[in-house]
């Protein structure tokens, strides 16, 4: 059986299919590697929790405000959806914490003010005041 030769300069169907697969693969990778950043609003838990601020790839990233159904509010920096960096958490119960956060917990230098007005200023580690 003789193989058919392509005319010089023509691309075969197999080559077009391979090119299409490569293009789709490259575009698919960009969805995961190129950050899509914007200001926006996200809602969670059927609208009980709302976020307004910087959104990168549909996640809370950068400065924003997260409001919980019970009235608690966090204003500050987020990294991949969790409190991380400087921020203020204000509880509806009357207490607040302003300072550093890491992985969603008070961590670093900060000030905790209780509902009764007592203030704890200093170092916090994993949410616990270190004195």
JOCORDA-V565788 format. One line per field, one symbol per residue. ss: DSSP state (2 for helix, 1 for strand, 0 for the rest). psi: psi as a letter, one per 40 degrees, with the letter a starting at -180 (. if undefined). A space follows every 50 residues. Layout:
# JOCORDA-V565788
ss = ???
psi = ???
This chain:
# JOCORDA-V565788
ss = 00000000000022222222222222222222200011111111000011 11111100111111111000001111111001111111110000011111 1100111111111000001111111001100
psi = hhhhiiiheihidddddddddddddddddddedhhhhihahiiiffedhi hhahhhffihhahihhhideeihhhaiihfeihhahihhhideeiihhai ihfeihhahihhhideehhhhahihfehhe.
